[in-house]
Amino acid sequence: MQFLKRRLPILIAFCAGLALWAQFFIPSRFSQEALEKFTGSWAIILAGCALILGLLSAIHHHWSKVSLHKPGWVYSLITLFCFGCVVLAGWFPYQPFNWQVIAASGLAVIGMVMLLLHLLKRMQGQVANRGTAIGAGLITVLGILGLLVINPLQRFYFTAVTIKEGSLFDWVFQNMFVPLDATMFSLLAFFIASAAFRAFRARSFEATALLIAGCIVMIGRVPLGEQLGFSIGGTDISFASVASWILNNPNAAAQRGILLGVLLSMVAISLRIMFGIERTYMGGAD
């Protein structure tokens, strides 16, 4: 049992890491085909498993907040409800009878049975979990919503099937998710401006250099700033050219240094995982 829990994951990580490193340093047709097969099949499978794990973790997190009535549990309930609606929108094509209808009917029946059991416990004077009742109601609403709203809506008002252009899922994505995403990123501009105001205080030489460079870049990147400039020794220099020089030289050098440090840290972490020094992926603290 100890071998399966501790040594086998380390052995798999070591062999997989060593094989990928060998493929990179020993270029051959066999290694290239092996890499393409890995990235084309196993990498997709692992990414799908990681996505499912992330979804289950998010559902468990919000469901725990709802069942325990933690602060902000109403927002978690709305999140779960919207998650279920989008999943149903992706499941349901416009055909009137298919397995998706059966799945929605099953959701509705399961939710109603859970609600009935909850009511029976309340009538008998037993302690009933309110979170279970909320979950049963949510499941029932999702099932009924799929049967009475989403499937007919797909059939009569949308032309495409599942997630293609013109489907209900595509409409939800284009008309709800995209505007909300744009709104979120537009709000980030104010946080960036606030952080820049705090960072651009000339309290030291580094802060002063950052302030001057930031002001020149901001002036040089706007349309009005492109028309402004100054003259040195009879040579006209625009703010746009100075901003481009800052971005292409000092800024690029700093970015390459940061990227080099990130890549070296990735190599170090890979070695720690391969040799079993880093074991947090197995659920332990060290």
SEGUGU-827106 format. One line per 2 residues: number of its first residue (from 1); for each residue x, y, z of N, C-alpha, C, O. Coordinates in steps of 0.05 Angstrom, whole numbers, plus 5000, padded with zeros to 4 digits. Atoms other than C-alpha are relative to their C-alpha. Layout:
N
NUM> X,Y,Z,X,Y,Z,X,Y,Z,X,Y,Z ~ ...;
This chain:
286
1> 5016,4976,5000,5000,5000,5000,5017,5025,5000,5011,5045,4986 ~ 4982,4978,4999,5057,5047,5016,5013,5005,4972,5018,5027,4965;
3> 4989,4998,5027,5086,5032,4947,4981,5014,4981,4990,5031,4965 ~ 5019,4987,5017,5022,5052,4912,4995,5029,5006,4991,5045,4988;
5> 5005,4972,4992,5014,5116,4952,5023,5018,4996,5020,5041,4989 ~ 4976,4983,5000,5085,5141,4953,5019,4996,4977,5026,5014,4962;
7> 4978,5005,5019,5135,5107,4908,4990,4998,4971,5005,5006,4953 ~ 5010,5003,5028,5092,5091,4847,4996,5028,4987,5004,5031,4964;
9> 5002,4973,5013,5073,5165,4834,5027,5012,4994,5030,5025,4973 ~ 4973,4989,5005,5146,5186,4841,5013,4985,4977,5026,4998,4960;
11> 4989,5015,5022,5167,5130,4794,4988,5008,4973,5002,5010,4953 ~ 5013,4992,5024,5116,5150,4742,5009,5028,4992,5015,5033,4968;
13> 4991,4973,5006,5136,5223,4747,5029,5000,4990,5035,5015,4972 ~ 4972,5001,5009,5210,5206,4740,5002,4989,4972,5017,5000,4956;
15> 4998,5012,5027,5200,5161,4679,4988,5019,4979,5000,5022,4957 ~ 5011,4982,5020,5154,5211,4644,5018,5024,4995,5022,5032,4973;
17> 4982,4977,5003,5200,5270,4658,5025,4992,4985,5035,5008,4968 ~ 4975,5008,5014,5262,5231,4636,4995,4994,4971,5012,5001,4954;
19> 5006,5006,5028,5228,5208,4572,4997,5026,4984,5007,5028,4961 ~ 5003,4975,5014,5208,5279,4553,5026,5015,4997,5031,5027,4976;
21> 4973,4987,5002,5277,5306,4569,5017,4986,4979,5031,4999,4963 ~ 4984,5015,5020,5309,5251,4527,4990,5005,4972,5006,5007,4954;
23> 5011,4993,5027,5262,5266,4469,5011,5026,4990,5016,5029,4966 ~ 4991,4974,5008,5285,5338,4469,5029,5000,4993,5037,5013,4973;
25> 4972,5000,5004,5359,5324,4473,5010,4979,4980,5033,4981,4971 ~ 4993,5020,5020,5359,5264,4426,4980,5001,4978,4961,4985,4977;
27> 5020,4997,5021,5322,5287,4364,5001,4976,4980,5022,4970,4969 ~ 5002,5022,5019,5299,5228,4321,4971,4997,4992,4953,5010,5003;
29> 5027,5004,5010,5239,5205,4283,4982,4986,5021,4959,4993,5024 ~ 5015,5015,4980,5218,5157,4338,4992,5019,5023,4969,5018,5032;
31> 5006,4982,4978,5223,5210,4392,4980,5021,4992,4963,5029,5008 ~ 5019,4979,5010,5186,5262,4350,4972,4988,4999,4952,5001,5007;
33> 5026,5012,5001,5129,5213,4337,4989,4994,5028,4965,4997,5032 ~ 5009,5005,4973,5127,5195,4410,4990,5025,5013,4969,5025,5028;
35> 5009,4975,4989,5122,5268,4430,4973,5009,4988,4956,5018,5002 ~ 5025,4992,5012,5067,5282,4379,4977,4982,5010,4955,4992,5013;
37> 5021,5018,4989,5028,5221,4404,4993,5008,5028,4970,5007,5036 ~ 5005,4992,4972,5036,5245,4476,4983,5025,5000,4963,5027,5014;
39> 5014,4975,5000,5014,5316,4461,4972,4998,4987,4954,5013,4994 ~ 5025,5003,5014,4958,5292,4416,4980,4983,5015,4956,4984,5008;
41> 5019,5017,4987,4928,5241,4463,5002,5003,5031,4982,5011,5043 ~ 4999,5000,4971,4954,5237,4534,4998,5028,5012,4986,5031,5033;
43> 5002,4972,4989,4962,5312,4544,4971,5009,5000,4963,5023,5019 ~ 5028,4993,5001,4890,5322,4522,4984,4986,5021,4967,4998,5034;
45> 5014,5015,4980,4866,5267,4568,5006,5011,5028,4988,5014,5044 ~ 4993,4988,4974,4904,5296,4627,4988,5027,5004,4979,5034,5026;
47> 5013,4973,4998,4878,5366,4612,4970,4997,5005,4959,5012,5021 ~ 5028,5004,4994,4807,5339,4610,4995,4991,5028,4976,4999,5041;
49> 5003,5009,4972,4816,5303,4676,5004,5023,5020,4990,5025,5040 ~ 4995,4977,4983,4845,5366,4707,4976,5019,4999,4969,5031,5020;
51> 5024,4983,5002,4785,5406,4681,4977,4989,5016,4963,5003,5030 ~ 5022,5012,4985,4736,5356,4710,5005,5003,5030,4987,5008,5046;
53> 4993,4997,4972,4773,5358,4776,4995,5028,5010,4985,5032,5032 ~ 5005,4972,4992,4771,5434,4777,4970,5006,5002,4962,5020,5020;
55> 5029,4995,4999,4696,5434,4762,4988,4987,5025,4972,5000,5039 ~ 5010,5013,4976,4682,5384,4817,5009,5015,5026,4993,5017,5045;
57> 4991,4985,4977,4724,5424,4866,4984,5026,5003,4977,5033,5025 ~ 5016,4976,4998,4687,5488,4848,4972,4995,5010,4961,5009,5026;
59> 5027,5007,4991,4620,5454,4856,4999,4993,5030,4981,5001,5044 ~ 4999,5007,4972,4640,5425,4923,5004,5024,5017,4992,5026,5039;
61> 4996,4975,4984,4665,5493,4947,4974,5016,5003,4967,5024,5025 ~ 5025,4984,4999,4601,5529,4929,4978,4985,5015,4962,4997,5029;
63> 5021,5016,4986,4557,5472,4953,5004,5000,5030,4985,5001,5045 ~ 4994,4998,4972,4592,5473,5020,4991,5026,5012,4980,5027,5034;
65> 5009,4974,4991,4579,5547,5027,4970,5002,5002,4959,5014,5021 ~ 5029,4999,5000,4506,5538,5010,4989,4983,5023,4971,4992,5038;
67> 5010,5018,4979,4495,5479,5057,5005,5009,5028,4990,5004,5046 ~ 4993,4990,4973,4530,5512,5116,4992,5029,5004,4997,5040,5026;
69> 5009,4972,4998,4501,5581,5102,5023,5019,5009,5019,5035,5027 ~ 4977,4982,4994,4569,5615,5103,4994,5027,4987,4976,5029,4970;
71> 5005,4974,5012,4573,5689,5086,5004,5000,4970,5024,4989,4960 ~ 5000,5000,5029,4558,5700,5013,4990,4974,4987,4995,4969,4964;
73> 5009,5025,5011,4523,5633,5004,4979,5004,4978,4976,4987,4961 ~ 5020,4994,5021,4469,5666,4961,5015,5002,4973,5004,4993,4952;
75> 4985,4997,5025,4522,5683,4908,5010,4972,4991,5011,4967,4967 ~ 4993,5028,5008,4546,5610,4910,4976,4986,4988,4979,4970,4970;
77> 5023,5012,5011,4475,5588,4898,4994,5009,4972,4987,4994,4955 ~ 5003,4989,5027,4469,5634,4838,5021,4989,4981,5014,4983,4958;
79> 4979,5011,5017,4535,5608,4812,4994,4971,4992,4997,4964,4969 ~ 5007,5027,5006,4512,5536,4817,4976,4999,4980,4976,4982,4962;
81> 5023,4999,5017,4446,5553,4784,5008,5007,4971,4999,4994,4952 ~ 4990,4992,5026,4480,5589,4726,5017,4979,4987,5016,4974,4963;
83> 4983,5022,5010,4530,5532,4719,4982,4978,4988,4987,4968,4966 ~ 5018,5021,5010,4473,5482,4712,4985,5009,4974,4981,4993,4956;
85> 5014,4991,5024,4436,5526,4661,5018,4999,4976,5009,4992,4954 ~ 4981,5000,5022,4498,5533,4617,5006,4971,4991,5008,4966,4967;
87> 4995,5028,5006,4511,5458,4621,4976,4989,4984,4979,4975,4964 ~ 5023,5009,5015,4439,5445,4599,4999,5012,4972,4991,4999,4953;
89> 4999,4987,5026,4446,5495,4543,5019,4986,4981,5014,4985,4957 ~ 4981,5015,5017,4506,5456,4517,4991,4972,4994,4999,4961,4974;
91> 5009,5027,5004,4473,5389,4525,4978,4998,4979,4977,4979,4964 ~ 5026,5003,5014,4407,5403,4490,5002,5009,4971,5003,5034,4967;
93> 5005,4991,5028,4403,5403,4414,4970,5004,4997,4954,5000,5016 ~ 5028,4993,5004,4336,5421,4383,4982,4976,4994,4958,4979,4990;
95> 5017,5023,5005,4312,5349,4370,4981,4996,5024,4989,4999,5047 ~ 5020,5002,4978,4248,5336,4410,5005,4977,5019,4999,4980,5042;
97> 4997,5023,4982,4266,5267,4437,5029,4989,4997,5037,4982,4975 ~ 4973,5010,5000,4337,5246,4455,5008,4994,5028,4992,4997,5047;
99> 4992,5008,4973,4377,5223,4514,5003,5023,5018,5001,5020,5043 ~ 4999,4977,4982,4385,5294,4539,4974,5006,5013,4973,5014,5036;
101> 5027,4997,4988,4310,5297,4550,4997,4980,5023,4986,4987,5044 ~ 5001,5020,4979,4316,5233,4589,5016,5009,5025,5008,5005,5047;
103> 4984,4991,4978,4372,5263,4631,4986,5022,5015,4987,5023,5040 ~ 5015,4978,4986,4331,5326,4646,4977,4988,5015,4971,4997,5038;
105> 5022,5012,4985,4272,5283,4665,5010,4986,5025,4997,4987,5046 ~ 4988,5013,4976,4317,5243,4711,5007,5020,5021,5003,5015,5045;
107> 4993,4979,4980,4342,5307,4744,4975,5009,5014,4974,5012,5039 ~ 5024,4990,4988,4271,5331,4755,4988,4979,5020,4979,4986,5042;
109> 5011,5021,4983,4248,5264,4784,5017,4996,5025,5006,4994,5047 ~ 4983,5002,4976,4309,5258,4830,4996,5023,5019,4994,5019,5043;
111> 5005,4977,4983,4299,5328,4855,4974,4999,5015,4972,5006,5038 ~ 5026,5002,4987,4226,5317,4869,4999,4978,5022,4987,4982,5043;
113> 4999,5021,4980,4240,5252,4906,5015,5010,5025,5007,5005,5047 ~ 4985,4989,4977,4292,5288,4949,4984,5020,5015,4984,5020,5040;
115> 5018,4981,4986,4243,5343,4964,4978,4986,5016,4972,4994,5038 ~ 5020,5016,4986,4190,5292,4982,5011,4988,5026,4998,4988,5047;
117> 4988,5011,4976,4237,5257,5030,5006,5021,5021,5002,5016,5045 ~ 4995,4978,4981,4256,5324,5061,4974,5008,5014,4974,5012,5038;
119> 5026,4993,4988,4182,5341,5072,4990,4979,5019,4979,4985,5040 ~ 5008,5021,4982,4168,5273,5102,5016,5001,5027,5004,4997,5048;
121> 4985,4997,4976,4225,5283,5152,4990,5023,5017,4988,5021,5042 ~ 5011,4977,4985,4197,5351,5171,4973,4994,5013,4968,5002,5035;
123> 5026,5007,4989,4127,5323,5180,5003,4980,5024,4986,4981,5042 ~ 4996,5018,4978,4154,5268,5225,5015,5012,5024,5020,4998,5044;
125> 4986,4987,4978,4191,5318,5268,5029,4995,5001,5042,5003,5021 ~ 4972,5005,5001,4260,5296,5248,5015,5025,4990,5004,5042,4978;
127> 4983,4977,5008,4318,5344,5237,5008,4996,4970,5020,4976,4963 ~ 4994,5002,5029,4324,5357,5162,5021,5022,4993,5019,5045,5002;
129> 4979,4981,5009,4384,5390,5129,4989,5019,4980,4978,5011,4959 ~ 5011,4980,5018,4365,5455,5096,5016,5000,4974,5005,5006,4952;
131> 4984,5000,5025,4423,5449,5047,4991,4978,4981,4992,4982,4957 ~ 5011,5021,5017,4394,5383,5022,4975,5009,4986,4971,5003,4962;
133> 5024,4990,5013,4328,5417,5009,5006,5020,4978,4993,5019,4957 ~ 4993,4981,5020,4361,5473,4972,5012,4986,4975,5006,4993,4953;
135> 4989,5015,5022,4401,5424,4930,4979,4985,4984,4980,4984,4959 ~ 5021,5014,5013,4339,5383,4915,4983,5019,4983,4975,5013,4960;
137> 5015,4980,5015,4301,5446,4894,5015,5009,4975,5004,5013,4954 ~ 4984,4991,5023,4359,5467,4849,5000,4979,4979,4998,4985,4955;
139> 5000,5022,5019,4362,5398,4816,4973,4999,4985,4972,4995,4961 ~ 5026,5000,5012,4287,5400,4805,4996,5022,4980,4986,5018,4958;
141> 5003,4977,5018,4288,5469,4775,5016,4997,4974,5007,5004,4953 ~ 4984,5004,5024,4345,5451,4728,4988,4980,4981,4988,4983,4957;
143> 5013,5020,5017,4309,5389,4704,4975,5011,4985,4972,5007,4961 ~ 5023,4989,5012,4244,5426,4692,5007,5022,4980,4995,5024,4959;
145> 4990,4979,5018,4282,5484,4660,5009,4987,4974,5004,4998,4952 ~ 4991,5014,5025,4314,5435,4611,4977,4990,4983,4978,4991,4959;
147> 5023,5011,5015,4248,5403,4593,4982,5021,4988,4974,5018,4965 ~ 5021,4982,5008,4203,5463,4588,5010,5025,4986,4995,5039,4972;
149> 4990,4975,5011,4249,5520,4568,5023,4996,4980,5020,5004,4957 ~ 4976,5001,5017,4317,5501,4539,4996,4983,4975,5003,4992,4953;
151> 5004,5017,5023,4297,5444,4494,4981,5012,4979,4988,5012,4956 ~ 5016,4986,5020,4238,5480,4461,5013,5025,4989,5010,5031,4965;
153> 4987,4976,5010,4279,5544,4457,5020,4993,4979,5023,5007,4958 ~ 4981,5009,5020,4334,5507,4420,4986,4992,4974,4996,4997,4952;
155> 5014,5011,5024,4283,5475,4373,4988,5021,4983,4990,5020,4958 ~ 5016,4981,5016,4243,5536,4352,5014,5026,4994,5007,5040,4975;
157> 4988,4973,5003,4290,5596,4359,5029,4999,4992,5040,5019,4984 ~ 4971,5002,5007,4361,5570,4346,5003,4979,4979,4990,4958,4980;
159> 4997,5018,5023,4385,5536,4283,5021,4979,5003,5019,4958,4991 ~ 4978,5018,4999,4449,5502,4302,4996,4980,5024,4979,4983,5040;
161> 5001,5021,4980,4461,5441,4346,5023,5004,5020,5045,5012,5012 ~ 4981,4998,4977,4498,5442,4414,5016,5026,4999,5004,5047,5001;
163> 4985,4975,4996,4556,5492,4414,5009,5013,4974,5027,5029,4974 ~ 4993,4987,5026,4559,5511,4340,4989,5028,4999,4972,5035,5016;
165> 5010,4973,5003,4546,5581,4316,4970,5000,4995,4961,4986,4977 ~ 5029,4998,5003,4473,5599,4323,4985,4983,5020,4960,4984,5021;
167> 5013,5017,4980,4459,5551,4381,4995,5017,5025,5004,5040,5027 ~ 5006,4986,4975,4432,5571,4449,5026,5004,5017,5029,5025,5029;
169> 4975,4998,4986,4500,5557,4480,5017,5023,4989,5029,5038,5004 ~ 4985,4978,5012,4533,5604,4430,4987,5027,5006,5001,5046,5010;
171> 5014,4975,4993,4480,5657,4444,5006,5008,5029,5011,5032,5034 ~ 4993,4994,4972,4493,5652,4519,5029,5010,5002,5034,5029,5017;
173> 4972,4992,4999,4568,5657,4507,5004,5028,4989,5018,5045,5001 ~ 4996,4975,5014,4564,5716,4459,4986,5023,5014,4996,5046,5014;
175> 5016,4979,4989,4510,5756,4495,5001,5003,5030,4990,5022,5041 ~ 4999,4998,4971,4523,5741,4568,5029,4998,5010,5038,5016,5025;
177> 4973,5004,4990,4593,5715,4580,5019,5021,4990,5035,5033,5005 ~ 4981,4980,5012,4630,5762,4532,4996,5028,5012,5015,5040,5019;
179> 5003,4974,4987,4598,5826,4560,5009,5000,5029,5021,5019,5038 ~ 4991,5001,4972,4610,5803,4632,5030,4999,5001,5042,5012,5019;
181> 4971,5001,5001,4682,5787,4614,5012,5027,4994,5032,5036,5006 ~ 4990,4974,5007,4692,5855,4582,4996,5020,5024,5012,5037,5029;
183> 5005,4982,4977,4660,5889,4643,5021,4995,5022,5031,5014,5034 ~ 4981,5006,4979,4707,5852,4690,5028,5012,4993,5041,5023,5010;
185> 4974,4989,5008,4769,5872,4650,5000,5031,5000,5020,5043,5005 ~ 5001,4971,4999,4745,5944,4645,5002,5010,5029,5014,5031,5033;
187> 4996,4992,4972,4740,5947,4721,5029,4997,5009,5038,5012,5027 ~ 4971,5003,4993,4812,5922,4725,5016,5025,4993,5037,5030,5006;
189> 4986,4976,5007,4833,5987,4692,5002,5019,5023,5023,5032,5027 ~ 5000,4982,4977,4814,6026,4754,5019,4990,5022,5033,5006,5035;
191> 4981,5011,4980,4853,5979,4799,5029,5004,4990,5047,5010,5007 ~ 4973,4995,5010,4914,5985,4753,5007,5030,5003,5030,5036,5010;
193> 4994,4972,4997,4908,6061,4755,5005,5006,5030,5023,5022,5036 ~ 4995,4996,4972,4904,6059,4831,5028,4989,5008,5042,5002,5023;
195> 4974,5011,4994,4965,6014,4835,5022,5017,4988,5043,5021,5000 ~ 4980,4983,5013,5003,6059,4786,5004,5026,5016,5026,5036,5019;
197> 4998,4975,4984,4987,6120,4829,5017,4995,5025,5032,5012,5033 ~ 4984,5006,4976,5016,6086,4890,5030,4994,4993,5048,5000,5008;
199> 4973,5007,5008,5077,6060,4852,5016,5024,4989,5040,5025,4992 ~ 4987,4978,5013,5092,6125,4815,5005,5023,5020,5000,5047,5013;
201> 4993,4979,4981,5113,6164,4877,5030,5002,5002,5044,4982,5009 ~ 4971,4996,5003,5182,6193,4869,5013,5002,5028,5021,5024,5037;
203> 4988,5001,4974,5209,6172,4937,5029,4990,4999,5044,4993,5018 ~ 4973,5010,5003,5273,6140,4910,5008,5003,4971,4991,5011,4954;
205> 4991,4998,5028,5315,6138,4847,4985,4981,4982,4977,4988,4960 ~ 5014,5020,5016,5282,6074,4823,4971,5009,4994,4961,5006,4972;
207> 5027,4991,5004,5212,6102,4834,4999,5024,4981,4980,5026,4965 ~ 5000,4977,5019,5231,6167,4798,5004,4991,4972,4991,5001,4953;
209> 4995,5011,5027,5258,6128,4738,4975,4986,4990,4968,4989,4966 ~ 5025,5014,5008,5194,6086,4737,4979,5021,4993,4964,5017,4974;
211> 5019,4979,5005,5152,6149,4741,5005,5014,4973,4986,5017,4957 ~ 4994,4986,5025,5188,6184,4683,4995,4982,4976,4983,4990,4956;
213> 5004,5019,5022,5189,6122,4639,4970,4994,4995,4961,4993,4972 ~ 5029,5005,5003,5115,6108,4653,4986,5023,4987,4969,5019,4970;
215> 5013,4976,5012,5094,6179,4636,5007,5002,4971,4990,5008,4954 ~ 4993,4998,5028,5134,6178,4571,4986,4979,4983,4977,4985,4961;
217> 5013,5022,5015,5105,6111,4550,4970,5006,4997,4959,5002,4975 ~ 5028,4994,5002,5034,6133,4566,4994,5022,4981,4975,5021,4966;
219> 5004,4978,5019,5042,6198,4528,5005,4991,4972,4991,4999,4953 ~ 4992,5008,5027,5075,6164,4469,4981,4979,4988,4982,4975,4964;
221> 5018,5021,5011,5021,6109,4462,4972,5011,4994,4956,4996,4983 ~ 5027,4989,5006,4960,6155,4457,5002,5016,4974,5024,5026,4967;
223> 4999,4985,5026,4941,6189,4390,5011,5029,5003,5026,5038,4986 ~ 4991,4973,4997,4953,6259,4417,5030,5001,5006,5044,5019,4996;
225> 4972,5001,4993,5021,6240,4446,5018,4994,4976,5041,5002,4976 ~ 4984,5006,5024,5044,6215,4378,5007,5025,4984,5027,5026,4969;
227> 4994,4975,5014,5041,6286,4352,5018,5019,5015,5026,5040,5005 ~ 4983,4983,4983,5081,6315,4410,5029,4991,4999,5035,4967,4993;
229> 4972,5007,5000,5156,6317,4414,5017,5023,5011,5007,5043,5021 ~ 4981,4979,4991,5218,6358,4431,5024,4998,4982,5027,4980,4966;
231> 4976,4998,5017,5283,6378,4399,5025,5000,5017,5026,5014,5037 ~ 4974,5001,4987,5354,6362,4420,5022,5003,4979,5025,4986,4961;
233> 4978,4995,5019,5412,6392,4382,4990,5002,4971,5004,4994,4953 ~ 5011,4997,5027,5367,6408,4323,4987,4975,4989,4976,4975,4967;
235> 5013,5025,5009,5340,6337,4319,4973,4998,5014,4971,4999,5038 ~ 5027,5003,4989,5265,6329,4328,4996,4971,5009,5000,4952,4994;
237> 5006,5026,4989,5247,6271,4373,4972,4999,5011,4964,5017,5026 ~ 5027,5002,4991,5176,6249,4384,4998,4982,5024,5015,4965,5029;
239> 5004,5017,4977,5148,6218,4447,4994,4971,4992,5000,4953,5007 ~ 5006,5027,5009,5125,6158,4406,5026,4985,4995,5027,4961,5002;
241> 4975,5014,5005,5196,6142,4384,5015,4993,5027,5027,4972,5029 ~ 4988,5005,4974,5221,6149,4456,4986,4977,5014,4999,4960,5027;
243> 5015,5022,4988,5165,6104,4481,5007,4973,4987,5009,4953,5001 ~ 4992,5025,5014,5182,6052,4428,5028,4991,5008,5032,4967,5012;
245> 4973,5008,4991,5256,6054,4448,4999,4988,5028,5013,4969,5034 ~ 5002,5011,4972,5237,6043,4522,4989,4972,4999,4998,4955,5014;
247> 5013,5026,5001,5192,5985,4504,5018,4979,4987,5018,4956,4995 ~ 4984,5020,5015,5241,5952,4456,5028,4995,5011,5040,4975,5004;
249> 4973,5003,4989,5305,5960,4496,5000,4994,5030,5002,4971,5038 ~ 4999,5007,4971,5302,5967,4573,4978,4982,5008,4982,4963,5024;
251> 5022,5017,4993,5233,5937,4578,5003,4971,4990,4998,4952,5005 ~ 4996,5027,5011,5250,5878,4532,5022,4985,5015,5019,4961,5020;
253> 4978,5013,4985,5315,5865,4570,4989,4990,5027,4996,4968,5036 ~ 5011,5008,4974,5277,5864,4637,4981,4976,4997,4982,4958,5013;
255> 5018,5022,5005,5224,5818,4608,5015,4974,4995,5007,4952,5004 ~ 4984,5025,5006,5276,5769,4582,5013,4990,5025,5015,4966,5029;
257> 4989,5009,4975,5310,5768,4650,4980,4986,5017,4985,4966,5030 ~ 5021,5013,4985,5244,5753,4684,4993,4973,4988,4989,4953,5003;
259> 5007,5026,5013,5228,5699,4633,5021,4980,5004,5015,4956,5009 ~ 4979,5019,4995,5296,5668,4642,4999,4989,5028,5003,4965,5033;
261> 5004,5009,4972,5285,5666,4717,4977,4980,5003,4979,4961,5018 ~ 5023,5019,4999,5217,5633,4707,5007,4973,4989,5000,4953,5000;
263> 4992,5025,5013,5246,5581,4660,5019,4984,5018,5016,4959,5020 ~ 4982,5014,4981,5302,5564,4709,4985,4989,5024,4991,4967,5033;
265> 5016,5011,4978,5252,5557,4765,4983,4977,4992,4979,4958,5007 ~ 5014,5023,5011,5211,5511,4721,5017,4975,4999,5009,4953,5005;
267> 4981,5022,5001,5272,5468,4710,5006,4989,5028,5006,4965,5032 ~ 4995,5009,4972,5286,5466,4785,4977,4985,5011,4980,4965,5024;
269> 5023,5014,4990,5215,5447,4801,4996,4973,4987,4989,4953,5000 ~ 5002,5026,5013,5216,5393,4748,5019,4979,5012,5012,4956,5016;
271> 4981,5018,4988,5279,5363,4778,4991,4991,5028,4994,4968,5035 ~ 5010,5007,4973,5248,5366,4848,4978,4979,4998,4976,4961,5015;
273> 5021,5019,5003,5187,5329,4823,5010,4973,4991,5002,4952,5001 ~ 4990,5025,5011,5226,5277,4784,5015,4984,5021,5012,4959,5021;
275> 4984,5014,4980,5271,5260,4843,4985,4997,5027,4997,4988,5047 ~ 5016,5004,4976,5214,5259,4894,5004,5019,5022,4996,5014,5045;
277> 4997,4980,4978,5235,5321,4933,4975,5016,5004,4967,5022,5026 ~ 5026,4986,4999,5171,5358,4915,4978,4980,4999,4975,4967,4978;
279> 5021,5021,4999,5112,5315,4936,4972,5012,5006,4954,4998,5014 ~ 5026,4988,4994,5055,5365,4944,4978,4990,4981,4955,4990,4988;
281> 5020,5010,5018,5020,5336,4882,4988,4974,5010,4967,4966,5000 ~ 5011,5025,4989,5009,5272,4922,4982,5006,5024,4973,4987,5037;
283> 5018,4993,4978,4969,5310,4975,5013,5005,5026,5000,5012,5045 ~ 4986,4995,4975,5023,5316,5028,5009,5028,5002,5008,5044,4983;
285> 4991,4973,4995,5051,5379,5059,5029,5003,4990,5037,5026,4984 ~ 4972,4998,5010,5123,5363,5037,5006,4976,4983,5029,4974,4973;
